[in-house]
Amino acid sequence: MFIIFVSVIVGVVGASTILFYEEEMPSLKVFVPPIMYVLSFIIYQFVGWGFFHADKYSSMIGDLKGSSTKHWSQEIQPIDPTKIRLVTKEQALSLAKTSLSQDGATLGSQFPLDEDHITLQKINNDSWYLIPLDFSGFTVWFSGDYIPGYVKVSATDPYAKPILITGKKFKYSVGAFFGDDLKRKLITKYIDKKLTDYSFEVDDSSNVFWVITAYHNIIGYEGYIVDGVVVFNPETGEDYFIPKDEIDSKPQYSWIDRVMPQEIVSDYIDDWGNFKGGWFNQFWNQINLLEGETPTVNYSADGRCVFVTPITSTNDKDHAITGLMYTDARTGKSTYFTTSGGATEDALIGAVDNVVGYKNWHASKQIVYENVHGKLSGLVPVLGSNDNYQALAIVELENKRVAIGTSPQEALIEYQKILMNSGGQITTESKKALKNYTGVISRINWDMSTSGKQYYIYVNDKGFKQSFALSSGIQSELALSVAGDSINIEYIDAPQTVLSVM
């Protein structure tokens, strides 16, 4: 688009210059270049027009019929509280900057963080932000031989110290010059491919690579088809191309988290939402038009990287989501999970701000969608005035009730209290999550919350290592219960130390 626009300007200016300096009336051939440029511009606009390619645009995301459309509770597994992502990208960058003085006072001035290429990756079943260092400018690149390392920041523990990894010799980078310029080197070699989404990742042996998506267009300059990735070693300069179908089928590439760029996933979803009813519907009737909100990187129960995108209508006055689109970041396969309504991103953030605003805290823009006690919920880190982590908010999407806790475990307990003290509204459409326990109370105790007494029951059972949490609103006899009493409890099975009682 930019190249054609510049060409039009150059053509018009060139023709005008000739007209100005010609002493005699110029021939019509003078107008040929600008006319050709204008025609090229017009053709460019029309070649990818949805009027001609509505079906292609809507099908770019794949087949969303049958098994690719489900209710969210059928597949989305309950949350693991130890794996919640509490650190935002902005926090990770702020923490990483504090680590650059660990290896001498001059490291940060010579090799600042490459903030544009921070990458979230799961390593050994835990989530980390990887942030490359880069040359600060031409003089540092010219006088230095290599970049000494990168920074690693925990995505789940906001109090963990960032780790500065040194001892590396990265010759090639995005900020290097001439033959050491990573992008220039690859574009020159892969001239037949289009490259995007430069991700900084490590393999299972802690070897560092750049993983770059290769794609081509099938609808003029639109319609992006991902072909695979280019894996580049910044120390040796070696690279190789991996076709998309091999990345997921060969175990040696299991460390590669993302093949699909977030921007392409967003385009797929918006094109599907706009054109699934045809171009005329998109242009005139505008019935059931949908669009995606911000895709969020998340990890499924089996450890696969997915983009989770809330889907809402294109009407600005609509403040509810219709479902969640889960897109596998390696294969590109999407599954649409329908919901029974739910708050949009802005509504979730506003609900949290209403609860914590008096403390001069605010909700971050990072929202992770999870199944919490059978409820579709948004997990939102709460930040202080200096943008440091303060708490975790869990928001029920259906009616925007907010639970706050300084730790994930505390937030989950507060969430249990909210659900249980509102008439026992913990529900789940996945009956397999409901279980029954019969036994004897070993210990019982309670504490006070804003919603009343919260009771905790412990059973001395070698086969059952969890405890139960419930309120007197569920069972009035709790106040009279003591150790030794028999109990029969229906509860929601989840990977937590304290379980919610139905």
Beta strands, then each sheet from edge to edge (+ up, - down):
strand 1: 69-71
strand 2: 119-123
strand 3: 126-132
strand 4: 150-154
strand 5: 163-165
strand 6: 194-202
strand 7: 208-219
strand 8: 222-232
strand 9: 239-243
strand 10: 290-292
strand 11: 296-299
strand 12: 305-313
strand 13: 321-328
strand 14: 334-338
strand 15: 362-363
strand 16: 368-372
strand 17: 375-383
strand 18: 389-396
strand 19: 402-405
strand 20: 434-440
strand 21: 443-449
strand 22: 452-458
strand 23: 467-471
strand 24: 486-492
strand 25: 498-500
sheet 1: 1+ 14+ 13- 12+ 10-
sheet 2: 1+ 14+ 13- 12+ 11-
sheet 3: 2+ 3- 4+ 5-
sheet 4: 6+ 7- 8+ 9-
sheet 5: 15+ 17- 16+
sheet 6: 15+ 17- 18+ 19-
sheet 7: 20+ 24-
sheet 8: 21+ 22- 23+ 25+
end
